[in-house]
């Protein structure tokens, strides 16, 4: 069966520091991968999605970037964190077919101080 | 542009009451998919149901039921005989048909609290 992992689970970082969040999926090949952010107040915002290695689509211009160095690995990065980057970051995956259900990982809670 | 509206920000009920969570959507696509997810306090989003735009049959799964009405662009979720474990934030979401990837547009969520 497929599983999705995210780490770290929680992170406290100072403003201006770099960021690297990792998401990996097991038990599937060539998944579509997604990064969402959930700020305080519950709404989920799609940040990036990827349909293959090295293929990244950005939904919202911001301080963050994403990379997909391997088929089942999706990384969210920042060179310099802002206070507004605080939030709950969720990774999701779907099979490569169109219009499949997205399944979410456990999330990473990021607090920027 | 797609939009999902969950007008109920918070709902509080007493255990064993029935509760309905409303969801209204907007889309120009003729083919689309609707979803409900549950987010317990742990934070992980748990998939509950997916419905495509051509299937207006209502669905029941245990204490959960969903009412999809294309004429009113609504996809409401009812929990029968609610339990304390149902306390969570519930999200309705809409996906658009694209050539690659399937991007979800989420509502703002409804915080459901079931009191003993």
Interface residues (C-beta under 8 A of the other chain):
Chain A: X32 X34 X41 X42 X43 X44 X46 X49 X51 X57 X59 X88 X90 X92 X94 X98 X99 X100 X101 X102 X103 X104 X105 X106 X107 X109
Chain B: X33 X35 X37 X42 X43 X44 X45 X46 X47 X50 X52 X89 X91 X95 X97 X98 X99 X100 X101 X102 X103 X104 X106 X108 X109 X111
